[in-house]
Amino acid sequence: MIFFAAILFAMGLMSLSLSTNIILSLVLLYFTGFGMIVQFASTNTLIQSLVDDSKRGRIMALYGMSFLGVTPVGSLLLGAISGAIGVQITLFISSIVCLGAAALFSRRVNIVKAALEY
């Protein structure tokens, strides 16, 4: 589920970067936002289900801290890049990075699940 949500998010971002029609852009924003929310909820669920009960609070604190700490830095970086090369190109590059991260995550999550089953 996480992999498909990440692909929906990345493809929505990619399509949005190529769109010049306002109505189409609004529809694409809906699908992009839906993919993002499903990905966040699925990631949260996966982390909580894989982590041992005694360490769940600590892991969720680290997850929340890393999520809230990295987001402003990424936003600042993307804002600086978009000022130099343009918003559409920045969104397109961001969507490619999201697709790569989704592919890497899908390969790694099965390894983690298998290791925790033993």
C-alpha positions in Angstrom: 0.0 0.0 0.0 2.8 2.4 0.9 4.5 1.8 -2.5 1.4 2.5 -4.5 0.6 5.7 -2.4 4.2 6.9 -3.0 3.8 6.2 -6.8 0.5 8.1 -6.8 2.1 11.0 -5.0 5.1 11.1 -7.3 3.1 10.7 -10.5 0.7 13.4 -9.3 3.7 15.7 -8.7 5.1 14.9 -12.1 1.8 15.5 -13.8 1.3 18.7 -11.9 4.7 20.0 -13.0 3.7 19.5 -16.6 0.2 21.0 -16.3 -0.7 24.4 -17.6 -4.5 24.1 -17.1 -5.9 25.3 -13.7 -8.7 22.8 -13.6 -6.4 19.9 -14.4 -3.9 21.2 -11.8 -6.6 21.2 -9.1 -7.6 17.6 -9.9 -4.0 16.6 -9.9 -3.5 18.3 -6.5 -6.3 16.2 -5.2 -4.6 13.0 -6.2 -1.2 14.2 -5.1 -2.5 15.1 -1.7 -4.4 11.8 -1.4 -1.2 9.9 -2.2 0.8 11.9 0.3 -1.7 11.4 3.2 -2.1 7.7 2.5 1.7 7.3 2.3 2.1 9.1 5.7 -0.6 7.1 7.4 0.7 3.8 5.9 4.3 4.6 7.0 3.1 5.4 10.5 1.1 2.2 10.7 4.0 0.1 9.4 6.5 1.6 11.8 4.1 1.0 14.8 3.4 -2.6 13.7 7.0 -3.5 13.2 8.5 -2.0 16.3 8.6 -3.8 19.6 6.1 -2.6 22.1 8.7 -1.5 24.6 10.4 0.8 22.1 7.4 2.1 20.2 7.3 5.5 21.9 10.9 6.2 21.4 10.8 5.2 17.7 7.7 7.3 17.1 9.4 10.2 18.8 12.4 9.8 16.5 10.1 9.4 13.5 8.2 12.6 14.3 11.3 14.6 15.1 13.0 13.5 11.8 9.8 14.2 9.8 9.2 17.6 11.4 12.9 18.5 11.3 13.7 17.5 7.7 10.5 19.1 6.1 11.5 22.7 6.6 15.1 22.1 5.4 13.7 20.4 2.3 11.3 23.2 1.7 14.1 25.8 2.0 16.3 23.8 -0.4 13.5 23.3 -3.0 12.6 27.0 -2.7 16.2 28.0 -3.5 16.4 25.6 -6.3 13.1 26.7 -7.8 14.3 30.3 -7.7 17.3 29.3 -9.9 15.7 26.8 -12.3 12.0 27.3 -12.1 9.1 25.8 -10.2 8.0 23.3 -12.9 11.5 21.8 -13.3 11.9 21.7 -9.5 8.6 19.8 -9.1 9.6 17.4 -11.9 13.0 16.7 -10.4 11.3 16.2 -7.0 8.9 13.7 -8.5 11.8 11.7 -9.9 13.4 11.7 -6.4 10.1 10.5 -4.9 9.9 7.7 -7.4 13.5 6.6 -6.7 12.8 6.7 -2.9 9.7 4.6 -3.4 11.6 2.0 -5.4 14.3 1.9 -2.8 11.8 1.7 0.0 9.8 -1.1 -1.6 13.0 -3.2 -1.9 14.1 -2.5 1.7 10.7 -3.0 3.4 10.5 -6.7 2.5 14.0 -7.2 3.9 13.0 -5.6 7.2 9.7 -7.5 7.4 11.5 -10.8 6.8 14.2 -10.0 9.4 11.5 -9.2 12.0 9.6 -12.5 11.4 12.5 -14.6 12.7 
